[in-house]
Amino acid sequence: MSRPEAAGDGRAIVVFDGVCVLCNGWVDFLLARDARERYRFAAMQAPAGRALLARHGLDPDAPRSLLLIDAQGAHTDSEAVVRVLAGLGGAWRAVALARLLPRAVRDPAYRWLARHRYRWFGRRAACRVPAPSERDRFL
C-alpha cells in the first residue's frame, strides 16, 4: 500500500483503462450508482492517469490493473474492485465478504480477466470523452 493521496477534494480516484470496453462499462456502472460522488476517474492513457500509475509502481505503458487511491492508500487488482464496490454503501458493502477468499485466489482470477479483456469485450479507438454532466468527475 502506498501513501494516501487526495483528488484535490478528498474523493477517491479510480484509474481505469480508457480504451477498454469492459473498463468503460465499469466506470458507467459506478457513475450510475455513486450517488455520493465518492469517486473521481482518470483514464490510464491520460497524463493524470499515467502519472498516478507511475507514482504507484505500475507501468503506464503496460497497465495490468485497475488502481484505486483512497484515504487508506493505493490498491490494485481484486482489492481495488472490492473496495470500490463496498465504498458505494448500502447492499454493495456485502461485496467486502469477498475478502474471505485470500488474495492469492482473487488476484489471479482478476488478472486472468484483465489479460483477456480486449479479446472478450473489445477495445475503443480512443479514450472516452466524459459527458458535460460528468466532467467534474474526471481528472
PELINGI-V621497 format. One line per field, one symbol per residue. phi: phi as a letter, one per 40 degrees, with the letter a starting at -180 (. if undefined). burial: b if it has 24 or more other ideal C-beta (glycine too) atoms within 12 Angstrom, else e. Layout:
# PELINGI-V621497
phi = ???
burial = ???
This chain:
# PELINGI-V621497
phi = .bdcbbcgbgccbbcbccbccccccccddcdcbcccfcbbbaccccdcccccdccbgbcccacbacbbbbcchbbbfcccccccccccgfcccccdcdccccdccccccdcccccbdcccbhbccaccbccdcbdccbc
burial = eeeebebeeebbbbbbbbbbebbbebbeebbeebeeebbbbbbbbbebbbebbeebebebeebbbbbbbbeeebbbbbbbbbbbbbbbeeebeebeebeeeeeeebbeebeebbeebeeeeeeeeebbeeeeeeeebbb
